[in-house]
Amino acid sequence: MVKKLDILGISLDNYTVREAMLRIEVCWNNTIMSTVETISMDTLVKAQSDELVKNCIENLDLAIICDKEILKAAGIVSSQRMKETVENEFPKEFLRRAARNKRTAYLLGESGEQVGLLQGFLNESYDRIKIAGVYALSECDGDYDTVINEINIATPDVILSVLPTPAQEYFLKEHKEKLNAKIWYGLGTNYAGRQGKSEMAGFAKRLIQKGILHTHLLRYKKNDSEDRNE
């Protein structure tokens, strides 16, 4: 199975849940914070007009595809990968293991409502994960020194982020090196399996249905093949 996909010039990981979790086990032992992010159609569409978002995605230690339409666009026919993606299996397994190993987590979101929903979800479904702290960036007024200090004082195993794109990517670009945690995991909006269809995701799906995304994909594959043959 192909482990790297190229969608609209963006390189994405294509690991099974088991393979991805093996990589996560290595991340827990790293001295530098590893970055993991859920990649949806929304993310890909926004990355087309924002070079910083695109670069951030490509520099992730692990990109988790959460939208079956991305797999379809890349021509992935593996029933296992499709099932894992549709059923949201990676975040479930990640949180299950984090709970089993009593990991500590710091929750970060854009609003108090976002953070509150995440905290309630974890308390209900993964209550052995210890919440080391919570913060809504809307309370910072653009000065993030306070939240960075609070995260570092808490020294969590993992920062669980529900920041939207591109706010998450901008925050990581500016502050990644300052954060004291083992893993940053951008959960996205579908961590509880309640995925809604945004306007951008719907737009991207229409591109696929019209063959436009497939055309881009084939163009990148053709260019890549020509480069290797030179």
URCOR-V407592 format. One record per pair of residues at least 4 apart in sequence whose ideal C-beta (glycine too) atoms are under 7 Angstrom apart, sorted by the first residue. I is the first residue (numbers start at 0). J is the second residue. D is the distance in whole Angstrom. If there is no record, write none. Layout:
I_J_D / I_J_D
This chain:
0_13_7 / 0_77_6 / 1_13_6 / 2_12_7 / 2_13_6 / 2_14_6 / 3_10_6 / 3_12_7 / 3_13_6 / 4_11_5 / 4_13_5 / 4_73_4 / 5_10_6 / 5_219_5 / 5_220_7 / 5_223_7 / 6_11_6 / 6_43_6 / 6_69_6 / 6_72_6 / 6_73_6 / 6_216_6 / 7_43_6 / 7_47_6 / 7_215_5 / 8_219_6 / 9_43_6 / 9_46_6 / 9_53_6 / 9_56_6 / 9_57_6 / 10_57_5 / 11_38_6 / 11_62_5 / 11_64_6 / 12_61_6 / 12_62_5 / 13_64_7 / 13_75_7 / 13_80_7 / 14_18_4 / 14_19_4 / 15_19_7 / 15_79_6 / 15_80_7 / 15_83_7 / 16_20_6 / 16_83_5 / 16_88_5 / 16_89_5 / 16_92_6 / 17_21_7 / 18_22_7 / 19_23_7 / 19_61_6 / 19_63_7 / 19_89_6 / 20_24_7 / 20_92_6 / 22_26_7 / 22_61_6 / 23_27_7 / 23_93_7 / 25_29_7 / 26_33_4 / 26_60_7 / 26_181_6 / 26_182_5 / 27_181_5 / 29_33_6 / 29_181_7 / 32_175_7 / 32_178_6 / 32_180_5 / 32_181_6 / 32_182_7 / 32_183_6 / 33_60_4 / 33_181_7 / 33_182_5 / 34_59_5 / 34_60_5 / 34_171_6 / 34_175_7 / 34_183_5 / 35_59_7 / 35_60_6 / 35_61_4 / 35_63_7 / 35_182_6 / 35_183_7 / 35_184_5 / 35_185_7 / 36_59_5 / 36_62_6 / 36_63_7 / 36_185_4 / 37_63_5 / 37_65_5 / 37_185_6 / 37_186_6 / 37_187_4 / 37_189_7 / 38_42_5 / 38_43_7 / 38_56_7 / 38_62_5 / 38_63_6 / 38_64_5 / 38_65_7 / 39_65_5 / 39_66_5 / 39_187_6 / 39_200_6 / 40_44_6 / 40_66_5 / 40_68_6 / 40_69_7 / 40_199_7 / 40_200_4 / 40_203_4 / 40_204_7 / 41_45_6 / 41_164_6 / 41_197_5 / 41_199_5 / 41_200_5 / 42_46_6 / 42_56_7 / 42_164_5 / 43_69_7 / 43_203_6 / 44_199_5 / 44_202_6 / 44_203_5 / 45_49_6 / 45_52_6 / 45_164_5 / 45_165_6 / 45_199_7 / 46_52_4 / 46_53_4 / 46_56_6 / 49_53_7 / 49_165_6 / 50_54_6 / 51_55_6 / 51_168_6 / 51_169_7 / 51_172_6 / 52_56_6 / 52_164_6 / 52_165_5 / 52_168_5 / 53_57_7 / 54_58_6 / 55_168_4 / 55_171_6 / 55_172_6 / 56_62_6 / 63_89_5 / 64_69_5 / 64_70_6 / 64_84_6 / 65_84_6 / 65_87_7 / 65_187_6 / 65_189_6 / 67_71_6 / 67_81_6 / 67_84_5 / 67_85_5 / 68_72_6 / 68_203_7 / 68_204_5 / 68_207_6 / 69_73_7 / 70_75_4 / 70_80_6 / 70_81_6 / 70_84_6 / 71_207_7 / 72_207_5 / 72_212_5 / 72_213_6 / 72_216_6 / 73_216_7 / 75_80_6 / 77_81_6 / 78_82_6 / 79_83_6 / 80_84_6 / 81_85_6 / 82_86_6 / 83_88_4 / 83_89_7 / 87_91_6 / 87_189_6 / 87_192_5 / 88_92_6 / 89_93_6 / 90_94_6 / 90_186_6 / 90_190_5 / 91_95_6 / 92_96_6 / 93_97_6 / 93_184_7 / 94_98_6 / 94_125_5 / 94_128_7 / 95_99_6 / 96_100_6 / 97_102_4 / 97_125_7 / 97_128_5 / 97_157_7 / 98_125_4 / 98_127_4 / 98_128_5 / 99_127_7 / 101_127_6 / 101_129_6 / 102_128_6 / 102_156_4 / 102_157_6 / 103_129_5 / 103_131_4 / 103_155_5 / 103_156_5 / 104_128_5 / 104_130_6 / 104_131_6 / 104_155_6 / 104_156_7 / 104_157_5 / 104_159_5 / 105_131_5 / 105_132_5 / 105_150_5 / 105_153_6 / 105_155_4 / 105_158_5 / 105_180_7 / 106_114_5 / 106_117_5 / 106_118_6 / 106_130_6 / 106_133_4 / 106_159_5 / 107_134_6 / 107_158_6 / 107_160_5 / 107_162_6 / 108_113_3 / 108_114_4 / 108_117_7 / 108_135_6 / 108_161_4 / 108_162_6 / 109_113_6 / 109_135_7 / 109_136_6 / 109_137_6 / 109_162_6 / 109_163_6 / 109_166_6 / 110_135_5 / 110_137_5 / 111_115_6 / 111_135_5 / 112_116_6 / 113_117_7 / 113_161_5 / 114_118_6 / 114_133_5 / 114_135_5 / 115_119_6 / 116_120_6 / 117_121_6 / 117_159_7 / 117_161_5 / 118_122_6 / 118_130_6 / 118_133_6 / 119_123_6 / 120_124_6 / 120_190_7 / 120_191_5 / 121_125_5 / 121_128_6 / 121_130_7 / 122_126_6 / 131_153_4 / 131_155_4 / 132_149_6 / 132_150_7 / 132_153_5 / 134_146_5 / 134_149_6 / 136_146_7 / 136_162_7 / 139_143_6 / 139_145_6 / 139_146_6 / 143_147_6 / 143_174_6 / 144_148_6 / 145_149_6 / 146_150_6 / 147_151_6 / 147_174_6 / 147_177_5 / 147_178_7 / 148_152_6 / 149_153_6 / 150_155_7 / 150_158_6 / 150_178_6 / 150_179_7 / 150_180_7 / 151_178_7 / 151_179_4 / 154_179_6 / 155_180_5 / 156_180_7 / 156_181_5 / 157_180_6 / 157_181_6 / 157_182_5 / 157_184_6 / 158_178_7 / 158_180_5 / 158_183_5 / 159_184_6 / 159_186_6 / 160_167_6 / 160_183_7 / 160_184_7 / 160_185_5 / 160_186_7 / 161_186_6 / 162_166_5 / 162_167_4 / 162_170_6 / 162_185_7 / 163_167_7 / 164_168_6 / 165_169_6 / 166_170_6 / 167_171_6 / 167_185_5 / 168_172_6 / 169_173_6 / 170_174_6 / 171_175_5 / 171_183_7 / 174_178_6 / 178_183_7 / 186_190_4 / 188_194_7 / 189_193_7 / 189_194_4 / 196_200_5 / 196_201_5 / 197_201_7 / 198_202_6 / 199_203_6 / 200_204_6 / 201_205_7 / 202_206_7 / 203_207_7 / 204_208_6 / 205_209_6 / 206_211_4 / 206_212_5 / 207_212_5 / 207_213_7 / 210_214_6 / 211_215_7 / 212_216_6 / 213_217_6 / 214_218_6 / 215_219_7 / 216_220_6 / 217_221_6 / 218_222_6 / 219_223_6 / 220_224_6 / 221_225_6 / 222_226_6 / 223_227_7 / 224_228_6 / 225_229_7
